[in-house]
Structures are given as structure tokens and as C-alpha cells.
Amino acid sequence: MEGTIFVLTGAGVSADSGLGTFRDADGIWQKYDLEMVATPRGFATNTDLAHDFYNARRRNCRRAEPNAAHFALAALETALPGEVVIVTQNVDNLHERAGSRNLIHMHGELMNALCSGCHHRWPAPDKMHRDDQCPRCGAPKTRPDVVFFGEYPYFMDEILDLVGRCETFASIGTSGEVEPAASLASMAKANGAKTAHLNIRYPHPGHPFDDVLIGPASEVVPAWVDSLIG
């Protein structure tokens, strides 16, 4: 198979690695008020609490290991002659650790720090604090390099270009109901791409997917990749 394969991944890809999704009843997301830790206003007014939240997520990420879905997608990238690009909504680094290289983090990277003053990025320490200084400008304006709710995702121009010219579009481990990612499958379909939905839940009525594979990502993704590689 040649041509561009666009893979959009969400939290469900990393669920089998022990990194919980928003919907998990006992996950880390349920222990915090997201308005307080995952929005620009919340971070500004509850900086210590927000850093506690992201420090905990960073610890969980360091302990987690890539699962069969991550490895299958990395194998897809090396097996096919065409372009395979993974656009992930996840901020963990499990795709990279599984071997994926053509990767776009539209919601940022948890393992990086960002200066909200000069926009310098650097590897995040194990623990971040409100008084951490930017190594470039010295300002105490350090935050995790993640896209908060209400902020615009990274690399959207590049992502939209890829969606417009892909021949295959797959949505994996995500409900596909949150914008702007929610529109990507419909855009790909309108441009003639073959579309697939791989998730533990069925997509909403009127969905734009040609194929729907239901099950844990660590099971359905390797099977889907095998079908492409042949």
C-alpha cells in the first residue's frame, strides 16, 4: 500500500499501558478538578495544585511501557513504502518509545517544560514547581508543555494539510467527538480517503467511517496493521 496513511490516536491507545482515560472511574483524572489543573485560568490560580497533577502524570508515564498497539503502529511505519504519520492527542511518549518517528503531538508533550514568557522548551524534571526558572530567559514562568483546555492545538496547519491528502485515515482509541480533532475524519472522508474507527466504543450515529473495529487497542490495532501490511 502506497500513499499517506494518517493515524489519529487518543487515550485509548495508552489505556492498556496503565495510563487512564478521562472516563476511568478510578483514574488520576477523577482525583482532580480539571478546571483547576487543565485550563489556563486554573493553572494561573492553582499553580501548585496543577504542578502536583502533572508531576503525578509524569511519574505514571515514566513507569508505563508501550503496548502492542504502539508497537504495531511503529511497525506499520517501517513496513509500508508510503508515508505513515501518527497525530496523537496523547501527551505521553509511548509512541516514541515503541519506535514511531513520524509523529505529531497536537496536544504537546508531558515530558517537556515550556516557558510561557519566551516559549523556550526543554526536558521537564521529575518534579516541576511554581518558582522554576526558564533556562533561557530566567523568568519563573515554567509550565508543562501541554495544551490546556481552551488552547489551540499545536501544528494544526500541518495536520490539516496531511488530512487533505491522505488516502487512509484511522481514528484509534478516541471518541472523535471533541473539536478540532472531531472534524478530521469527516474532512478525510470528503477528500476521498478510506476511513477506519478503532476503539472500545462505537462511534456516534452518522459517523464518517468505512470500517469500525471494536475492542481494546492492544488487540484491534495489531490486527488492523496486519491487514494493511498483508
C-alpha positions in Angstrom: 0.0 0.0 0.0 1.3 3.4 -1.0 0.0 6.9 -0.3 -0.3 8.7 3.0 -1.8 6.9 6.0 -3.0 9.3 8.7 -3.4 7.8 12.1 -5.1 9.8 14.9 -4.6 8.3 18.3 -6.2 9.1 21.7 -6.1 8.0 25.3 -7.4 4.5 24.4 -4.1 3.6 22.8 -2.3 4.0 26.1 -5.0 2.6 28.3 -3.5 -0.9 28.2 -0.2 0.6 29.3 -1.9 1.7 32.5 -2.4 5.3 31.6 -6.0 6.0 32.3 -8.5 7.8 30.2 -10.9 10.6 31.2 -13.7 8.0 31.6 -11.9 5.7 34.0 -13.7 5.7 37.3 -10.6 5.3 39.5 -8.1 7.1 37.3 -6.0 10.1 38.1 -8.4 12.4 36.2 -11.1 11.7 38.7 -9.0 12.9 41.6 -8.6 16.4 40.4 -11.0 19.2 39.2 -9.9 19.6 35.6 -11.0 23.2 35.6 -8.4 23.8 38.3 -5.4 21.9 36.7 -6.0 21.7 33.0 -7.1 25.2 31.9 -5.0 28.4 31.6 -7.1 30.1 34.4 -6.8 27.1 36.6 -3.1 26.9 36.2 -2.6 30.6 36.9 -4.7 30.5 40.1 -3.8 27.0 41.4 -0.3 26.6 40.1 0.9 24.3 43.0 -2.1 22.0 42.5 -1.6 21.9 38.8 2.1 21.1 39.1 1.2 18.3 41.5 -1.2 16.9 38.9 1.3 16.9 36.1 4.1 15.7 38.3 1.9 12.7 39.1 1.1 12.1 35.4 4.8 12.4 34.6 5.6 9.7 37.2 2.9 7.4 35.7 4.3 8.0 32.3 7.8 7.1 33.3 6.6 3.8 34.8 4.4 2.9 31.8 5.5 0.7 28.9 4.4 0.8 25.3 1.8 -1.9 24.5 1.0 -4.0 21.4 -0.9 -1.1 19.7 2.1 1.2 20.0 4.5 -1.4 18.6 2.1 -2.3 15.8 1.9 1.3 14.6 5.7 1.7 14.7 5.9 -1.5 12.6 3.4 0.0 10.1 5.6 3.0 9.6 8.6 0.9 8.6 6.7 -1.8 6.6 5.0 0.3 4.0 6.5 2.3 1.2 4.1 5.2 1.6 4.1 7.9 4.3 2.6 6.9 7.7 2.1 9.7 10.1 0.7 9.5 13.6 -1.0 12.5 15.0 -1.6 11.9 18.7 -3.8 13.6 21.2 -1.8 12.0 23.9 0.9 13.8 25.8 2.8 10.6 26.8 5.9 9.4 25.0 4.9 5.8 24.4 4.7 6.1 20.6 8.3 7.3 20.5 9.4 4.6 22.9 7.8 2.0 20.7 9.8 3.2 17.7 7.5 5.6 15.9 9.3 8.5 14.3 6.9 10.3 12.0 4.9 11.7 14.9 3.0 14.9 15.7 1.9 15.7 19.3 -1.1 18.0 18.7 -1.6 18.5 22.5 2.0 18.8 23.5 4.4 16.6 25.4 4.2 15.9 29.1 7.9 15.2 29.3 8.8 18.7 28.2 8.6 22.0 30.0 7.6 25.3 28.4 8.3 28.9 29.3 5.1 30.9 28.9 7.3 34.0 28.6 9.8 33.3 25.8 8.3 29.9 24.7 11.5 28.0 25.2 11.1 24.2 25.6 13.4 21.8 27.4 13.1 18.3 29.0 11.0 18.5 32.2 12.5 17.4 35.5 10.8 14.8 37.6 9.1 17.5 39.7 8.2 20.9 38.5 7.5 23.9 40.9 5.9 27.3 40.6 9.3 29.1 41.1 11.2 27.1 38.4 13.1 29.4 36.2 13.4 29.2 32.4 16.9 28.2 31.5 16.9 30.7 28.6 15.3 33.9 29.9 15.3 33.2 33.7 11.7 34.0 34.1 9.7 32.0 36.7 7.1 31.2 34.1 7.6 27.4 33.7 4.6 25.2 32.8 4.2 21.7 31.4 4.4 21.8 27.6 0.8 20.6 27.2 -2.2 22.2 25.5 -4.7 23.2 28.2 -8.4 23.0 27.6 -9.4 26.1 25.7 -6.0 26.5 24.0 -5.4 25.8 20.3 -3.7 22.5 19.5 -0.2 22.6 18.0 0.7 22.0 14.3 -2.9 22.4 13.0 -1.8 23.8 9.6 0.4 20.7 9.0 -2.3 18.4 10.3 -4.9 19.8 8.1 -2.6 19.5 5.1 -2.0 15.9 5.9 -5.7 15.1 6.3 -6.4 16.8 2.9 -4.1 14.5 1.0 -4.2 11.2 3.0 -5.5 8.1 1.3 -6.3 6.2 4.6 -7.5 7.8 7.8 -7.7 5.9 11.1 -9.0 7.1 14.4 -7.7 4.9 17.2 -8.6 5.0 20.9 -10.5 8.2 20.7 -14.2 9.1 20.6 -13.6 11.6 17.9 -16.2 13.9 19.5 -14.0 16.8 20.6 -13.0 19.6 18.2 -10.9 20.2 16.3 -9.9 16.5 16.1 -13.6 15.6 15.7 -13.7 17.1 12.2 -10.6 15.4 10.8 -12.3 12.1 9.9 -15.1 13.9 8.0 -12.6 16.0 6.2 -10.6 13.0 5.2 -13.7 11.2 4.0 -14.8 14.2 2.0 -11.4 14.2 0.3 -11.8 10.5 -0.8 -9.8 8.8 2.0 -10.8 5.4 3.3 -11.7 5.8 7.0 -11.5 3.5 10.0 -12.5 3.7 13.6 -10.7 1.5 16.2 -12.0 1.9 19.8 -13.7 0.2 22.6 -16.9 2.1 21.9 -18.9 2.6 18.7 -18.8 6.0 17.0 -21.7 8.3 17.1 -24.6 7.9 14.7 -23.9 9.3 11.3 -20.2 8.7 11.7 -17.9 9.0 8.6 -16.1 5.7 9.0 -16.0 2.9 6.3 -14.7 0.4 8.8 -15.4 0.0 12.6 -13.3 -2.3 14.7 -14.4 -2.5 18.4 -12.1 -3.7 21.1 -9.0 -2.8 23.2 -6.4 -1.1 21.1 -3.8 -3.7 22.0 -6.0 -6.2 20.2 -7.6 -4.5 17.3 -4.7 -2.3 16.2 -2.2 -5.2 15.6 -5.0 -7.0 13.6 -5.7 -3.8 11.5 -2.0 -3.2 10.9 -1.6 -6.9 9.7 -4.5 -6.3 7.3 -2.6 -3.3 5.8 0.8 -5.0 5.6 -0.7 -8.2 4.2 
